[in-house]
Amino acid sequence: MISNIARVMVCASIVGLSPAVFVGAVAQAQGSTTTLAVAGRYNANPSIAARGNFAAVAWSGTLGSTMDIYVATSRDGGAKWSAPVQVNATAGDARVSGEQPPRVLLVAGRGATPEIVVVWGSKGTTGSRLLRARSTDGGKTFGASILVAGADGEGNRGWESLAADSSGRVYALWLDHRETVMPAAMHHQDGTTMPAAVPAAVPAAVPAPKIDPNEKANKSQLYFGSLDGRAGVAARGIARGVCYCCKTSLVASGGAIYAVWRHVFPGNQRDIGFTVSRDGGKTFSAITRVSEDHWQFDGCPENGPAVAVDRQQRTHVLWAAPVDGKDGSPLALYHALTTDGKTFTARTQVPARGPAGHVQVTAVSDGSLVIAWDENVSGTRHVAFARAVVNAAGRVTFSPVHAGDDDVGRGYPVVATAASGVLAAWVKQIPNGTTIGVARAQ
């Protein structure tokens, strides 16, 4: 649990704010939970990172059509948190969501305090783009907002994830839909297109030609690149046929880089894809299908996977899928692992109290994992946490973990491992908006 949490002032001043959306000017401890919030904003879409006792939470603050990215930091393993600092240089231009939050990463700096890297989605002239900024003073200030190389142009991109290797080199993974752009066409969020107008000569009763889902998905790519301009790892597509709007997950460990995403396999089956690079991102292995769930679905579930590597260098993947593989059935969470990056164990269901999704995972120093997700219980959204332990025979077991106050109306939890233990953050619904809750998971 978190204890002895000091109140922190939120550095935000909103002029002409409607009382209906006023969140409050002070973030404070509530029981075992610290609330982070920017006054006057709907606070949502968190991500979290930790290195030693230093931790950072990034999230979005929204007012009307204005969205900005904020970061708060802790230097004592989550006991006390700083006031939020705005990250994006151009006020109001951020565009993020639950499946594509602003991603925060900590990398070794010149001193004892790590540097903070944040990547987020923003408006572009012909679609969406990815921007990045870095803090070298522990989150007190952030440098210029810089375009992520290769993450601009026509069409939409996002659903990004970040990882840093042992040398501090930072890599990004994202979904890129530049090839879905069609002249004089209307685009839908799920990647489908339709003509901007029906020619007068065509009778209205004539149905539009049906587009093959796999052919459509083949225009969407999984992009990978280095944020440090490393030679040989310029931004490029490493896989085609990705599900349009499910988050990606990336981790670097033991000299390898592991990536997972939701892929569209033959027959329009939207299962989890996996690939690994063992040469610093210059090349990646052929796509491995983590599990044959046979989820045939012509759309996007907005429910991406998560990946972590434990201290024994076993790679764990968590994801959501229908229990029986049928579209419309309740979603359940599953776990599988690989020791060679080529074959995975049979999936094991993660215990949940109701339909579950938006899974996240972090590896703990004792060899276990802490998993976070949100679930629907009797029509109400909750967040849930569990510890996963793998025995010598490779069998995984799960036990509940508590994080913060047991309240409702919470979603999109994220987790990170600090020296003090596992820290969790999530979105909490309040009467007039949303805030970010932070607590230690035990």
Buried (B, 14 or more C-beta within 10 A) or exposed (E): EBEEBEEBEBBBEBEEBEEEBBBBBEBBBBEBBBBBBBBBBBBBBBBBBBBBBBBBBBBBBBBEEEBBBBBBBBBBBBBBBBBBBBBBEEEEBBBBBBBBBBBBBBBBBEEEBBBBBBBBBBEBEEBBBBBBBBBBEBBEEBEEBBEBBBBBBBBBBBBBBBBBBEEEBBBBBBBBBBBBBBEEEEBEEEBBBEEEEEEEEEEEEEEEEEEEBBEBBBBBBBBBBBBBEBEEBEBEBBBBBBBBBBBBBBBBBEEBBBBBBBBBBEEBBBBBBBBBBBEBBEEBBEBBBBBEBBBBBBBBBBBBBBBBBBEEEBBBBBBBBBEEBEEEEEBBBBBBBBEEBEEBBEBBEBEBEBBBBBBBBBBBEEEBBBBBBBBBBEEEBBBBBBBBBBEEEEEBEBEEBBBBEEBEBBBBBBBBBBEBBBBBBBBBBBEEBBBBBBBBBB
